């Protein structure tokens, strides 16, 4: 037996203690494992429940998104405009939930229940209109510095509280332009407007060169130091999604001002009720095209004025300012029966400018709240019709009715046709016609000098039956100092006047003959003539002397009403008034923007056979050397002193025509007799854009006598420059007050400066409001270069497109990446050529050839409507063929226009934009922003469907007419009243025993 260790004793009780410890330890381990297992199971269960709650919250949030989509779909069906008073805003607003996590409670909860009506979740939704924000692909960091009207990105970011807003805005702009930092292709005139590297050469939907666009706002993170906090603020005012359909409030495609012809413009203006639509249509066509050919339309109307029938109920007859009826009693009806011819006519109603007519009913058809000039539409009329006018202004407010006007369709026989011409950038501004002065013997101081000359008192003649020399002296301040041709006159043809001495030269002259020498008149304005008789035969008669500066000192002054220099090389002046003698501008002649050019027969006494006689335009009219004068060329042969160039003594009308090649740039009539009181007095224009055509022959005849007698190369001075406005006499400066753009418009707002053809009157804000929604300046220009297809070898590429010299030659071009839609197609080539066109339609089959058409003065053929990507036509692809049908075999194709561009990117909805975003628009001040917000919604106020034109009503954009028009000009191309893309944000909560269990925030960008 082995002895126990020293000092230790083993007992049964000790063994039991060890066992107990072991058991306890094991149980502890087991307990720990059990607790761990239970806790793990708890965690897993909780995680599962949380996951389940989150998933359910996600589904709840998605229900909110679906709710938002449904509201937007309902709104689209119910209204053609969008504003913050619609259900997608008001139906979701509340103070219960913070949907976007910005700390503001802006939405209300919408509960969800199960089949037993037990609550299972709730969601809150907020919808943001992306068109209520600034588009980061179109806004500019500093539009003022760039010289364009655009949304100010710096202002928008700064107002939103983004740190270093200016730096961020510049970084965004530069990132869009790519590595070269230039919009479009650097140093290239991408948009062919005559300038390079302009901001508008960057097109987000048609990128050029190394340009790029942002697809999402999130791509901005890090640009210019933009951090996450800045991103949250930026997203409230910035977007990449906003766009607008280029259609009217009624859903019709808009007309492109830059490509529409005058007749197309006229149809729109007649429909909207613009004052004097014929003249405005012709002027509008010339205002927006780049050529210099006068546009023309035809006016065929029959006007009926309501006759004076005494009081008609509460309607009273008024003779001023024009005969009309008016009432101040609401609801009173005037009834008028009128006999009219049979036919289909567009009916215009007339009252007083700026005064409501009321509700008008014709033949049972009624239109409400009509104003003067508004169209009633096309109607089939004939015999006696009944017209009823009901005053609908507020009690005590005037309603006025003058009558109706029937517009007769073009080509209808039996009605007078009045041609209406437009106003181009270059116009006749001053003309010196027949610079002559007749001095009768009765106004002279007679010195008989002991001769046989006698001038009996009371007689208009002097005579000499014997011999000797007498002297006649006139003093006339209207005769400028200088040299003159002298012609003497007896009493009838064939008579001898005598030996006439001019200077040191004496010549025997008969009735009407010109002396070979020129007479000099000094600063004392004295004219002295000595006439002698040495022969004893017969009697000499002397009745008058004529001092003449024609043709040498005749001149024509042109004014350039545009903002660009215009080259006049090779242009000609012709017409009945020139008696067939065409005057041509020499090569190198140019007139500066808003400047003058004087075209002279003899500029400085160096014109062919007229040279060296001391008579010239510069000498005759004391023109300073600082004023350039152009000497005309006469391809028909030099003029002589015995010729006249300009005259009104011609059969028919004395017309003066300015022609550039085939283009008639201007055409005027010279009145007979001239409205002058002095022989050396020119006739001038007042407002050079005014058209006065009393004889309705389509030629302007509005002239005023120059108060300073003549002003070649200097500002005009005549009564037509004065206007009484608000009891103040205003003197206008045509070179500052009148502009004809003569270029494609950049905005519908640029119509604010359009002349109406009436002196010193541009289109009013009221008329601009009527048409603002009907027009656009956006089309798609297709260049043929690089798109020609095989089989087009008979056509050859030139600097400006393609050319063929073979009749019947067919060329095929194909363009891809054309946005799908319906377009109005125009082909642009050279004027006076004949082409036929066809294109691929459904199933890529070619359409029939359109009937062969001649290009107009602008080289244009309006082909008609085509489809790209709709109706079975190839998607985003246009394949077109042109066939040359010119007799000469010569045809040109420069480019094509597709109108209008279907989508406009970056338009800001003035009905939904925040005050901060509105302040980013050009011309918008704090006061204007407040008015814009207070005046919402815009688009269909008064039920007129004016779209953005509503902003021109009242004083929203300014108290004065000038302020309203100026602000609208700046912003019209940037704003809309409709929206197509929305950000739907949803906060979803799942509930467990009516307590929040899970939460999810989601959002979707919705295009409807």
HELIX and SHEET records of a PDB file:
HELIX    1   1 UNK A   12  UNK A   78  1                                  67    
HELIX    2   2 UNK A   87  UNK A   90  1                                   4    
HELIX    3   3 UNK A  130  UNK A  132  5                                   3    
HELIX    4   4 UNK A  143  UNK A  146  1                                   4    
HELIX    5   5 UNK A  153  UNK A  160  1                                   8    
HELIX    6   6 UNK A  165  UNK A  177  1                                  13    
HELIX    7   7 UNK A  199  UNK A  201  5                                   3    
HELIX    8   8 UNK A  217  UNK A  220  5                                   4    
HELIX    9   9 UNK A  223  UNK A  225  5                                   3    
HELIX   10  10 UNK A  228  UNK A  234  1                                   7    
HELIX   11  11 UNK A  262  UNK A  272  1                                  11    
HELIX   12  12 UNK A  277  UNK A  288  1                                  12    
HELIX   13  13 UNK A  441  UNK A  443  5                                   3    
HELIX   14  14 UNK A  576  UNK A  578  5                                   3    
HELIX   15  15 UNK A  608  UNK A  610  5                                   3    
HELIX   16  16 UNK A  617  UNK A  620  1                                   4    
HELIX   17  17 UNK A  719  UNK A  721  5                                   3    
HELIX   18  18 UNK A  734  UNK A  737  1                                   4    
HELIX   19  19 UNK A  748  UNK A  753  5                                   6    
HELIX   20  20 UNK A  765  UNK A  771  1                                   7    
HELIX   21  21 UNK A  915  UNK A  918  1                                   4    
HELIX   22  22 UNK A  926  UNK A  934  1                                   9    
HELIX   23  23 UNK A  941  UNK A  943  5                                   3    
HELIX   24  24 UNK A  947  UNK A  952  5                                   6    
HELIX   25  25 UNK A  961  UNK A  971  1                                  11    
HELIX   26  26 UNK A  972  UNK A  974  5                                   3    
SHEET    1   A 2 UNK A  93  UNK A  97  0                                        
SHEET    2   A 2 UNK A 107  UNK A 107 -1                                        
SHEET    1   B 4 UNK A 109  UNK A 113  0                                        
SHEET    2   B 4 UNK A 119  UNK A 129 -1                                        
SHEET    3   B 4 UNK A 981  UNK A 992 -1                                        
SHEET    4   B 4 UNK A 995  UNK A1007 -1                                        
SHEET    1   C 2 UNK A 134  UNK A 135  0                                        
SHEET    2   C 2 UNK A 238  UNK A 239  1                                        
SHEET    1   D 2 UNK A 243  UNK A 245  0                                        
SHEET    2   D 2 UNK A 903  UNK A 905 -1                                        
SHEET    1   E 2 UNK A 255  UNK A 256  0                                        
SHEET    2   E 2 UNK A 775  UNK A 776  1                                        
SHEET    1   F 2 UNK A 296  UNK A 299  0                                        
SHEET    2   F 2 UNK A 418  UNK A 421 -1                                        
SHEET    1   G 6 UNK A 301  UNK A 305  0                                        
SHEET    2   G 6 UNK A 403  UNK A 408 -1                                        
SHEET    3   G 6 UNK A 333  UNK A 350 -1                                        
SHEET    4   G 6 UNK A 375  UNK A 390 -1                                        
SHEET    5   G 6 UNK A 356  UNK A 362 -1                                        
SHEET    6   G 6 UNK A 365  UNK A 371 -1                                        
SHEET    1   H 3 UNK A 316  UNK A 318  0                                        
SHEET    2   H 3 UNK A 324  UNK A 327 -1                                        
SHEET    3   H 3 UNK A 399  UNK A 401 -1                                        
SHEET    1   I 6 UNK A 629  UNK A 631  0                                        
SHEET    2   I 6 UNK A 596  UNK A 600  1                                        
SHEET    3   I 6 UNK A 555  UNK A 560 -1                                        
SHEET    4   I 6 UNK A 426  UNK A 432 -1                                        
SHEET    5   I 6 UNK A 683  UNK A 684 -1                                        
SHEET    6   I 6 UNK A 704  UNK A 705 -1                                        
SHEET    1   J 4 UNK A 436  UNK A 440  0                                        
SHEET    2   J 4 UNK A 544  UNK A 548 -1                                        
SHEET    3   J 4 UNK A 482  UNK A 489 -1                                        
SHEET    4   J 4 UNK A 519  UNK A 521 -1                                        
SHEET    1   K 5 UNK A 445  UNK A 447  0                                        
SHEET    2   K 5 UNK A 468  UNK A 475 -1                                        
SHEET    3   K 5 UNK A 526  UNK A 533 -1                                        
SHEET    4   K 5 UNK A 496  UNK A 502 -1                                        
SHEET    5   K 5 UNK A 505  UNK A 510 -1                                        
SHEET    1   L 3 UNK A 453  UNK A 454  0                                        
SHEET    2   L 3 UNK A 462  UNK A 464 -1                                        
SHEET    3   L 3 UNK A 540  UNK A 542 -1                                        
SHEET    1   M 2 UNK A 566  UNK A 567  0                                        
SHEET    2   M 2 UNK A 590  UNK A 591 -1                                        
SHEET    1   N 4 UNK A 583  UNK A 584  0                                        
SHEET    2   N 4 UNK A 572  UNK A 574 -1                                        
SHEET    3   N 4 UNK A 655  UNK A 660 -1                                        
SHEET    4   N 4 UNK A 663  UNK A 669 -1                                        
SHEET    1   O 2 UNK A 722  UNK A 725  0                                        
SHEET    2   O 2 UNK A 728  UNK A 731 -1                                        
SHEET    1   P 4 UNK A 779  UNK A 783  0                                        
SHEET    2   P 4 UNK A 895  UNK A 899 -1                                        
SHEET    3   P 4 UNK A 821  UNK A 828 -1                                        
SHEET    4   P 4 UNK A 860  UNK A 868 -1                                        
SHEET    1   Q 3 UNK A 796  UNK A 798  0                                        
SHEET    2   Q 3 UNK A 801  UNK A 804 -1                                        
SHEET    3   Q 3 UNK A 891  UNK A 893 -1                                        
SHEET    1   R 4 UNK A 810  UNK A 816  0                                        
SHEET    2   R 4 UNK A 877  UNK A 884 -1                                        
SHEET    3   R 4 UNK A 834  UNK A 839 -1                                        
SHEET    4   R 4 UNK A 853  UNK A 854 -1                                        
SHEET    1   S 2 UNK A 908  UNK A 909  0                                        
SHEET    2   S 2 UNK A 975  UNK A 976  1                                        
END                                                                             
